[in-house]
């Protein structure tokens, strides 16, 4: 049976760490409850890196608060509230549970606000960089409806699914990026250190060399003498593009271009559809009114072209139309997604159908990314091979011509 690591607390608030051998996480939670502990976090051993003790605490001083820290905090708070603890005591326990010292300070400040009579949502709203409007409004809806614990549970699931999708895309791109980096460094070394040595030999021989070799030698000379101009030009171009992309018109133009790209355009749409459906479905399921939920969704969507359609969708829903109709007229959302949302409206299960749409399109995104990466790797290897092969063949042609050998 697998071994599970756990973090729990006793009735006095003392944090307990350990491991148990069990068939699944539910069995571990049941055994911990039988032992008088309240489970906070349970994970299968070997899936996550262990605690490095003092080293982790020292490094966490310089570590920024990440989305994963917020996700774990949400899940742990949900677990403690589910066990029957009041909010203030749960927050007090989570201060020592967090492995990020900066986040411990944030939780401590939130606890102070709650103890002074402030709502949890209002205390979190003081940290907009950590807790988005979407997050705060979900907590506020849970407080208003007296269902804070299930709202936190859904919010934890939402954050985990969103983080899993981001992590999958990032991990899939690690090898191609590494391949480009190593291949680029290899070509730069050849062009700046190896080829110039041959150029001296060719110049001393005084013989005519093939056109491809001359081109290669000239490129090497330009790269060796003016590399700093190229680097400065590339840096300036990146800076100007980032500055322009920071403007409303620039961001809109870039997002429009992304959506028109042959392959990436479809992928961008599917990612945004998945984000839209999961966010809206989670909000509606948590009791947030649909008009308020649509306003929040507009702030969550990163693509400004799609976010721009949210205003007209909001207005039409406000006038009494069903959500599916303006989504279909927007021309951005796939017909399958619109049809599933229509079924959800007709059956009165819009929230469930939105979450199902999100699951479907997240799976589609993973499949597309997997196929693109599997295609990208051999293409990149082929391109690198062609470049290196051109360099080698050009040098060999020059050497053979010097010795008057047939090629």
N, C-alpha and C positions, 0 to 999 in steps of 0.2 A: 504493500500500500504506500501511496505517496506520503511524504512528510510535509506538514504545513507549519509555517512560522506564524505566530500570532502576536498581537499587541492588545492587551486588555486592561481593565481597571477593576479594582475591588470596590467594596461598598464605601470605603474610606477615601477613595479617589487616588489611591496609589497605582501607578502604572506598572504593569507586569508584562514582561516579554518571555517568550519561550517557543517551543515547537511540539507538535503532536503528530502521531501517525494515525491517519484516518482515511476513509474512502473518498470524502469530499468535504467542501467547506462547511456545509450544513452540519455535518457530524462533528466537526471541530467546534462550531458555535454551540451546539447542544452540550458537548462535554464541558466546555468552559462555563456555561450557565449552571451545569450541575455542580461545578467546583466553586460556584459563588462569584464568578467573574462576569464582567460585562464586556463582551468582545467589541473591539474597536476596528481592528484591521486584521484580516486573515489572507495570506498568500502562500502559494505553493513554493516550497524551498527550491532555490536554484533559478527561479524565474526573474528575481530581482536581486540586485547586489546587496550584500549584507551591510550592517552598520559598521563603519570604520572608527567608531568611537570618537576620540579626541580630534583625529585628523578631519573628520567630517564637520565637527563643530567649529574648528578653526577655519576651514574652507568656506563654511556657510556664512561667515561674516562678510565675505566678499561676493557671495552668490546672490544674484537677484531673485526676486520672488517670481516663480514661473507659473504657467497655467496648470502644471501638474500639482504644484503645492496647493493651489486653490481647489483643484479637483479632489485631492485627498482630504483636505479640510472639510469640504462639503460632504463627502462620503462618511467621514468619521463623525461629524456632527449629527448626521442623519442616524447613524448607528446608536449613538448615545441617547438621542431623543427617543428613538424607538424602544430603547431599554427602560424608558420612564424617567430619565433625569431631566431636571429643569434646564433651561437654556444657559443660565449663568454658571451652574456647576459644570455643564458640558463644556462650555468655553474655557473654564478654569483648567479642566483636565487636558484640553487640546493644546494649551500653551506648552506643556512639557512633551506632548506627543510630536509636535512639529519639529522637523529636523533642520529647518531654516530659521536662524536666529532672527533675521529681519522680520519674518512672518510671525514669529513669536511675539514681537513687539506690537505688530498690527493686531493680533488676537487679543493681546493684553489691553490695548486701547479700546477695542470693540467691547470687551468685558466691562471696562470702566463705564462706558456709555450706557450699556444695558443695566448695570447695577444702579446707575443714577436715574433710571426710569425711561431711557430712550428705547424706541423700538429697535429690534435687531436690524431691520431693513434700513432704517435711518442711520444707524451706526455704520453699516457697511457702505452706505452711499457716500461717506466721507472719503472713501478710497476708490474713486472711479477707475483708476488704472488697474485695480485688481478685480473689483466687482462691477461688471458692466450694468447698464440700465436694464438690460434683459434679466440679469441675475437678481438685482435689487427688486425689480417689479414682481418677479416670481416669489421672492421671500415675502414681499408686502401682501401679495394675494394669499399666500399661505397663512400669514398672521391674521388677515381680515376674515378668512373662512375657518380659522381654527384647525387648519390642516397643515401646519408647518412641517411636520415630520414626513408625510408622504410627498410634499412638494420638494423638500430637500433630497429625498430619495430619487425622484424623477430628475431633478437638477443634476445630481451626481451621475446618473446614467447618461444624461445628455452630454455632460462635460467629458465623460469617459469615452463615449462613442466619437465625439468630435476630435478628441485627442488621439484616439486610435487611428482615425483616418489620416490626420496630419502626420503621425509617426510612420504610418505605412508608406506614405508618399515620400517622406524624407529618407527613410531607410532604403527605399527602392532606387533613389537617386544617388546614393553614396558611391556605389561602384562606378557608374558612368562618370561622375565628377572626378573620382580618383583616377580613372583611366585617362581623362582629358588632361589632368594636371601632370601626371607622370609622362604622358606622351608629349605634351607641350614642353616640359623641362628637357626631355631628351632631344627634341628638335632644336631648342635654343642652344643647348650645349654643342650640338653638331655644327650649327651655323656660326657660333661665336668663337669656338675654341679649336674645333677639329679642321674645318674647311679653311680658315685662314692659314694654317700651316701648309696645306697643299697649294694655296695660291702663291706662296713664296717659291715653292718648287717649280710650279708652272711658269712663273715669271723668269726664273733663272734659266730654264730650258729654252725660252724664246720661240717656242713652237706655237702654231695655231691650235686652239682647243675647240671642241664642239660648242655649238651655240647654247645647249642646255647647261653645260658647265660654266660658260661665261655668265649666263643669267644667274646661276647659283652663286658664283663668286661675287657678283655685283650685289645680290641680295644680302649676302653675308657681310659685305663691307658696309652697306647702308645700316644693317642691324647693329653692327659692332660700333659704328661711329655715332649713330643718331638714335640709339636705343632710349636715351633719356628724353628726347623730343617725342618719340612714340609713346613712351610711358606717361609723360605729362599730358600729351594730347588725349590719350585714352582716359586718364583721370579727369581731365576737363570735360570730356564728352559725357562721362558718367555723372559728373556733378551737375551739368546743365540739364541732362535728361531727368535726373532726380528732382531738380528744382522745378522743372516744367511739370513733371508728374505730380508734384505737390499742389499744383493749382487745380482749380475745379475743371477748367477746360482741358488741361493736359491729362488729368486722370480719366476724364470722359473719353478723350480721343484714344488713349491707350487701352482702356477697357473695351471700346468699340472694336479696335484692331484685334484684340485677343479673341473676341467672339467670332471674327471673320476668318481667323486662321483655319486652314483645311482640317487638321486633326485636333489641335489644341482647343479650337473654338467649341466643338462639341463636348470636350472634356470639361471646360470651364463652365458651360451651361449645366452639365450634370452635377458638378460639385455644388454650384449655387442652388440648384433645385433641391438637392439633398439637405443643404443647410437651411433653406427656406422651410421645407416640409418638417424637418425635425424641430426647428425653433418654434414654428407656429403650432405644431401638434403638441409640444410640451407645454406651451403657454396656455392653450385652450384646455388641455387636460388638467392643468393646475388651477383653473377657474378664472383666468384672465379673460375679460371680454374681447371678442374678436377684433373690434375696431382698435382697441388699445394694443392688442397683440400685433396687428398689422403695422402699427406705428413703430413698435419695438423691432419687428423683423426688418424694417427698412434700414435701421441702424446696424443690424447684424450683417447684412449682405455686403460683401466687399466690392462686388462689381457695380460701378455706378450706373451703368446702362440698365441693369436689372433693378437696382434700387430705385431708379427714376420712375419705373413703371408702378411702384408701390403706391404712389400718391393717387394716381387715377384708379387703381384697384380699391384703395381705401375709400375713395369718394363714391364709387359705384356700389360698394357693399353698404356704405352708410345710407345710400338712397333706397336700399332694400333688395338689391340684386344678390343672387347667390355668388359665392366666392369663385366657383368654377368658371362662370361665364367671363368675367373680366380677365381671369388667368388665361383662358383660351384666346381671347381677343388680343392679349399682349404679344402673342406670337413668339414668346421666348420659352415658355414651359412646354415640354413634350406632351403629345396628345395622350399617351398612356398615363402620365401623371395627372392630367386634367380629368381623364375618365375615372380614375381611381378616386379622386377628390369628389367628383360628381356622385359616385356611388356612396361615399361617406356622408354626403349631405342628405341624400335620399333616405338613407337608413338611420340617420341620426347619430352616426359614429364618425364624425369628421376628424376628431382628434386621433382616433385609432388608425384611420385610413391615412392620415398625414404621416404618422410615424411609420406605417408600412411602406409608404412611398419613399420615405427617407432611407429605410433599410434596403429597399430594392436598388435605389440609385447609388447608395454607398457601396453596395456590392458590385454594381456596374462600373463605378469609378475604379475600384480595386482591380477588376478584370482588365479594364482598358490600360491602366498604368502598368500592370504586369505584362501585357502584350507589347506596349510601347517600349518598355525597358528591355524585354527579350529581343526586340527588333533593333533597338538603339545600340546595344552592346556590339553585335557583329558589324554594324555599319561604322561605328567609331573605330573598331579595330581595323577594318578595311581602309578607312580614310588615313589612319596613322600609318598603316603599312604602305599605302601608295606614296605618301609624303616621304617616308624614310627610304622606300625603294627608289624613288626618283633621285634622292640625294646620292645614294650608293651607286646607282647606275650611271649617273652623270659623272661622278668621280672616276669610276672604272673606265668609262669611255675616253676620258681625258688621259688616263694612264696608258690605256691600250694604244691611243693615237700617238703618244710620245714614243712608244716602242715599235710603232709601225706594225702592230699586230691587227689582224682582221677581227672585227667585232661581229 
